[in-house]
Amino acid sequence: MASAALTVPLAAAPSSAADGSRTVPRVAPVAHVGQESTRAHLRALVRELVGEGMPGVTVRVDDGHGKPIEIAEQAAWTRKDHRLRADDEVREASNTKTMMATLVLQLVAEHRLALSDPVAKWLPGQVRNGGAITLRMLLNHTSGLFDYTDDPALAPSLTGHDPHVWTSQEILALVARHPALFDPGTQWSYSNTNYIAVGAVLEKATGKSLAALVRDRIARPLGLRHTFYATGVTWHGQHAHGYEPDAAHMPPGVPADFRDYAGPHHDDHVDVTGDYVTADGADAAIVSTARDWSRFYAALMSGRLLPAAQLAQMRTTVPEEGPGDPEQLGYGLGIETATTPCGTVWDHVGVVPGYATYNVTDSTGHRTASFLFATSTLTKQEHQTGALLMDAVNCALFE
């Protein structure tokens, strides 16, 4: 999912479960001077969220000066499962798209791919309008392809009840049954299908798995020991547990297909940590930590991972909203930009069952931040407080 404003499924405003698409208004943040006041403000918001019912929240802010701020708070009932840390491994969900775009642009720099390549060149007959959709359109969500997570056939997999692992070919075949949302290149609409196709192109162009590409081109060169492309339920280290309300306590307004999750039940919740969301691939499969992601952003924005020409392409955006958008939301190639009251940020949001993540950086990569919500189902109040936390995190980068 993509939006600089917090976008996770609302109890009173249902959206597709794999990647929510509801946006709350942003609220002007309170200015703070000094790291200690910033830490206190962030901790107060985190504790407020846990007090409102969120199972767990972590925040990490590195403003490039001194020791990073790291905060972790969890509901008492979750402690029987784990002790939450600010640097636990988490499911990064749609933040995966930033890494997939990086891989594509590395191959562009090597002249193995071109952003102008039609999808049909690499995936003949697999993508509707594949002759008119370019790799750039996939990467910046201007393809017009239907979002596969909106098809009811995916609900059993997205809630952990169906062990079938959907391949990219199966997902693209499913999407081919749906009409295009618009002619390729004429509008912007976030679609996870775009990155399912991107992943298939990467594997076709290289002859390697996405897990190997992430390992060999990003994780190992940068020393990211807790960053990997998940192909099952295994974690590499200490990890955050993720939860959803059980069916009896799921807030009203959540669609019927997404009210019952698989996993151990206790304290009115379902522990979905062990559910491998088998439909997620190149759009959402990365596992990482806040520290690892900070190092990734620093390497990306400084040009260590991409030559200047390709980094410029990544940061060439299309508008997400209409004229007059105060945040000037723009989506580049696997990354988003927004104008906040404290400065311009580059970011991405990710949501899968049990995990809502946000990673943000300045244009240099010297300042980075992340937060985790250990659930993807928020009440209206949690959504509002979460938006305040996002604003506070963004502003903490520039203090």
C-alpha positions in Angstrom: 0.0 0.0 0.0 1.1 3.5 -0.4 0.3 6.8 1.3 2.2 9.2 3.5 -0.9 9.5 5.7 -1.5 6.3 7.7 -3.3 3.7 5.6 -4.3 0.6 7.5 -7.7 -1.1 7.6 -10.2 0.8 9.7 -12.8 -1.0 11.7 -15.5 1.4 10.5 -14.1 1.8 7.0 -13.3 -1.7 5.5 -10.8 -2.2 2.8 -9.1 -5.3 1.2 -7.2 -7.1 3.9 -3.8 -7.7 2.3 -3.1 -4.0 1.9 -5.5 -1.4 3.3 -6.3 1.7 1.4 -8.0 4.1 3.7 -6.4 7.4 4.5 -6.9 9.6 7.5 -6.4 13.4 7.5 -3.0 14.5 8.8 -2.7 16.7 11.8 -0.1 19.4 12.2 2.6 18.0 14.6 3.7 19.6 17.8 7.2 21.1 17.5 9.8 19.8 20.0 13.4 20.9 20.7 16.0 18.4 21.7 16.1 14.6 21.5 14.8 14.0 25.0 11.6 16.0 24.5 11.2 14.2 21.1 11.7 10.9 22.8 9.1 11.8 25.5 6.6 12.9 22.9 7.0 9.7 20.8 6.8 7.5 23.9 3.6 9.2 25.1 2.0 8.6 21.7 3.2 4.9 21.7 1.8 4.3 25.1 -1.4 6.0 24.2 -1.8 3.6 21.3 -1.2 0.6 23.5 -3.6 2.0 26.0 -6.2 2.2 23.3 -5.9 -1.5 22.6 -3.0 -2.0 20.1 -1.1 -5.2 20.9 2.3 -3.6 20.4 4.1 -0.6 18.9 7.8 0.1 18.2 9.5 3.2 17.0 13.1 3.9 15.9 14.3 7.3 14.8 17.9 8.1 13.7 18.2 11.8 13.0 21.9 11.5 12.1 23.0 13.0 15.4 23.9 10.7 18.3 22.3 7.5 19.4 19.0 6.7 17.7 15.7 6.8 19.7 14.3 3.3 20.1 10.9 2.7 21.8 8.9 -0.5 22.3 5.7 -0.9 24.2 3.3 -3.9 24.3 0.0 -4.9 25.9 0.5 -7.0 29.0 -1.3 -9.9 27.6 1.2 -10.3 24.7 4.1 -10.9 27.0 3.3 -14.5 27.4 4.2 -14.8 23.7 7.3 -12.6 23.4 9.1 -9.5 24.7 8.8 -6.8 22.1 12.0 -5.0 21.1 12.4 -2.0 18.8 14.7 -4.0 16.5 12.7 -7.2 16.2 12.3 -8.8 12.8 9.0 -7.8 11.3 7.1 -8.5 8.1 7.8 -5.4 6.0 4.8 -6.0 3.7 4.6 -3.4 0.9 7.9 -1.8 1.9 9.1 -4.8 -0.2 8.3 -2.8 -3.3 11.2 -0.4 -2.6 13.6 -3.3 -2.7 12.0 -4.8 -5.9 12.3 -1.4 -7.6 16.0 -1.2 -6.6 16.6 -4.6 -8.2 15.0 -3.6 -11.4 17.0 -0.4 -11.5 20.2 -2.2 -10.9 19.4 -4.4 -14.0 18.5 -1.2 -15.9 22.0 0.2 -15.1 23.5 -3.1 -16.3 21.5 -2.8 -19.6 19.7 -6.1 -18.9 16.3 -4.4 -18.5 14.8 -1.1 -19.7 12.1 0.9 -18.0 10.4 1.2 -21.5 10.3 -2.5 -22.0 6.7 -3.7 -22.5 5.7 -6.4 -20.0 4.8 -8.7 -22.8 8.5 -8.8 -23.8 9.2 -10.7 -20.6 5.8 -12.3 -19.7 4.2 -12.9 -23.1 0.5 -13.6 -22.8 0.4 -13.3 -19.0 -0.6 -9.7 -18.4 -3.7 -8.0 -19.8 -2.5 -5.1 -22.0 1.0 -6.4 -21.6 2.1 -4.9 -24.9 1.1 -1.4 -23.7 2.2 -1.6 -20.1 5.9 -0.8 -19.5 8.1 -1.8 -16.6 8.0 1.9 -15.5 4.2 1.7 -15.4 4.3 -1.3 -13.1 6.8 0.3 -10.8 4.9 3.6 -10.4 1.4 2.1 -10.4 0.1 3.6 -13.7 -0.6 0.3 -15.4 -4.3 0.1 -14.7 -4.1 -3.5 -13.6 -6.7 -4.7 -11.1 -5.3 -5.3 -7.6 -5.3 -9.0 -7.0 -5.9 -8.6 -3.2 -9.4 -7.3 -4.0 -10.4 -10.7 -5.5 -12.4 -12.8 -3.0 -10.5 -15.9 -4.1 -7.5 -14.7 -2.2 -9.3 -14.3 1.2 -8.6 -17.8 2.5 -4.9 -17.4 1.8 -4.7 -13.8 3.2 -6.4 -15.0 6.5 -4.1 -18.0 6.9 -6.8 -20.7 6.3 -5.6 -21.9 2.8 -2.1 -23.3 2.7 -2.0 -23.1 -1.1 1.0 -21.0 -2.3 -0.2 -18.8 -5.1 2.4 -18.4 -7.8 2.8 -15.2 -9.8 1.4 -17.0 -12.9 -1.7 -18.0 -10.9 -2.2 -14.5 -9.6 -1.7 -12.9 -13.1 -4.2 -15.4 -14.6 -6.7 -14.4 -11.9 -6.2 -10.7 -12.6 -6.6 -11.3 -16.3 -10.3 -12.1 -15.7 -10.8 -8.5 -14.4 -11.1 -5.5 -16.7 -8.4 -2.9 -16.7 -9.1 0.0 -14.3 -7.9 2.5 -17.0 -5.8 2.7 -20.1 -2.1 2.1 -19.3 -0.2 5.3 -18.4 -3.3 7.5 -18.1 -3.9 7.5 -14.3 -2.4 6.4 -11.0 -3.9 3.6 -8.9 -2.0 1.5 -6.3 -2.1 -2.2 -7.3 -0.2 -5.0 -5.7 -0.5 -6.9 -8.9 2.1 -4.5 -10.5 4.8 -5.9 -8.3 3.7 -9.5 -8.7 4.5 -8.9 -12.4 7.7 -7.1 -11.5 8.9 -10.1 -9.5 8.1 -12.4 -12.4 10.1 -10.2 -14.8 13.1 -10.1 -12.4 13.2 -13.9 -12.2 12.8 -14.3 -16.0 15.5 -11.7 -16.7 18.0 -13.1 -14.3 17.2 -16.8 -14.0 17.4 -16.4 -10.2 14.9 -16.5 -7.4 13.8 -13.3 -5.8 15.1 -14.6 -2.5 18.6 -15.0 -4.1 18.4 -11.6 -5.7 17.6 -9.9 -2.4 20.3 -11.8 -0.6 23.1 -11.3 -3.2 22.4 -7.8 -4.4 21.1 -6.1 -1.2 21.3 -8.0 2.1 24.8 -9.4 1.9 26.6 -6.4 0.3 25.1 -4.2 3.0 25.5 -6.6 5.9 21.8 -6.8 6.6 21.7 -10.0 8.7 18.0 -9.9 9.5 16.7 -8.9 6.0 15.5 -11.6 3.7 12.8 -12.5 1.2 10.4 -14.9 3.0 9.3 -18.1 1.3 7.7 -19.7 4.3 7.0 -19.2 8.0 10.7 -19.3 9.2 12.2 -16.2 10.9 15.9 -15.7 11.2 16.0 -14.1 14.6 13.9 -12.6 17.4 10.7 -11.3 15.8 7.7 -9.3 16.7 4.5 -11.2 17.1 1.5 -9.9 15.1 -2.1 -10.1 16.1 -5.7 -9.7 14.8 -8.9 -9.5 16.9 -10.6 -12.9 17.0 -14.0 -13.3 15.2 -16.0 -12.5 18.3 -14.1 -9.3 18.9 -13.5 -8.1 15.4 -14.9 -4.5 15.1 -18.0 -4.0 13.1 -17.5 -2.9 9.5 -14.7 -5.4 8.7 -15.7 -7.5 5.7 -17.0 -10.9 6.4 -14.1 -12.6 4.6 -11.6 -11.0 6.9 -13.2 -11.5 10.3 -11.6 -14.9 11.1 -7.9 -15.5 11.1 -6.0 -18.7 11.5 -3.6 -19.0 14.5 -3.5 -19.5 18.3 -6.3 -17.8 20.1 -6.0 -16.0 23.4 -7.0 -12.7 25.1 -9.6 -11.9 22.4 -7.0 -12.1 19.7 -5.4 -14.4 17.2 -1.6 -14.7 17.0 -1.0 -14.6 13.3 2.8 -14.6 13.6 3.1 -18.1 12.2 0.8 -17.5 9.2 2.7 -17.2 6.0 0.6 -15.1 3.8 1.0 -17.4 0.8 -0.3 -14.9 -1.7 2.3 -12.3 -0.9 5.5 -12.3 -3.1 7.3 -9.5 -4.8 4.7 -7.1 -3.4 5.1 -7.9 0.2 7.5 -10.8 1.2 10.5 -9.0 2.8 11.3 -9.5 6.5 13.6 -7.0 8.1 14.3 -4.9 11.2 14.3 -1.1 11.8 18.1 -1.0 11.9 18.5 -3.0 8.8 16.0 -0.8 6.9 17.8 2.3 8.1 21.0 0.9 6.6 19.2 0.0 3.4 17.7 3.5 3.0 21.1 5.1 3.7 22.7 3.0 1.0 19.9 3.6 -1.4 19.6 7.4 -1.0 23.4 7.9 -1.0 23.8 6.1 -4.3 25.6 3.1 -3.0 23.0 0.7 -4.5 22.1 2.7 -7.6 24.0 4.9 -10.0 22.9 8.6 -10.1 20.8 8.2 -13.2 18.8 5.3 -11.8 18.3 6.9 -8.4 16.9 9.9 -10.3 14.5 7.7 -12.1 13.4 6.1 -8.8 12.7 9.6 -7.5 10.8 10.8 -10.5 7.2 10.7 -9.3 3.6 10.8 -10.5 0.9 12.6 -8.4 -1.3 10.4 -6.3 -3.9 13.0 -5.6 -5.6 15.7 -7.6 -4.6 19.4 -7.9 -4.3 21.2 -4.6 -3.0 18.3 -2.6 -1.3 20.0 0.4 1.1 17.1 0.9 2.0 16.8 -2.8 1.9 13.0 -2.5 3.9 11.5 -5.3 4.8 7.9 -6.2 8.1 7.2 -7.8 9.5 3.7 -8.6 8.8 1.7 -5.5 8.9 4.7 -3.1 6.7 7.7 -2.2 7.4 11.3 -1.4 5.4 13.7 0.7 5.6 17.3 1.9 5.2 17.4 5.7 5.1 20.4 8.0 8.8 19.7 8.9 10.3 18.7 5.6 10.1 16.5 2.5 10.3 12.8 3.2 10.6 9.6 1.1 8.7 6.6 2.5 6.6 3.5 2.1 3.8 1.9 4.2 3.2 -1.8 4.4 0.3 -3.8 5.8 -0.2 -7.6 6.1 -2.2 -9.5 8.8 -0.5 -8.7 12.1 1.9 -6.1 10.9 1.6 -2.4 9.8 5.0 -0.9 9.1 6.2 2.5 8.0 9.7 3.4 6.9 10.8 6.9 6.1 14.0 8.8 5.1 15.2 12.2 4.0 16.6 12.7 0.6 20.2 11.9 1.7 19.5 8.7 3.7 21.3 10.3 6.7 18.0 10.6 8.6 15.7 7.5 8.9 12.8 6.3 11.0 10.5 3.3 11.3 7.5 2.2 13.2 5.5 -1.0 13.7 2.0 -1.6 14.7 1.5 -5.3 15.8 -1.9 -5.5 14.1 -3.5 -4.4 10.8 -7.0 -3.7 12.3 -7.3 -0.3 13.9 -10.2 1.4 15.5 -11.0 5.0 14.6 -9.3 6.2 17.7 -6.2 4.2 17.1 -6.1 5.4 13.5 -6.2 9.0 14.7 -3.5 8.5 17.3 -1.5 6.5 14.7 -1.6 9.5 12.3 -0.3 11.7 15.1 2.6 9.3 15.7 3.4 9.3 12.0 3.6 13.1 12.0 5.7 13.1 15.1 8.1 10.5 13.6 8.4 12.5 10.3 9.2 15.7 12.2 11.7 13.9 14.5 13.9 13.4 11.5 14.4 17.1 11.1 14.9 18.2 14.8 
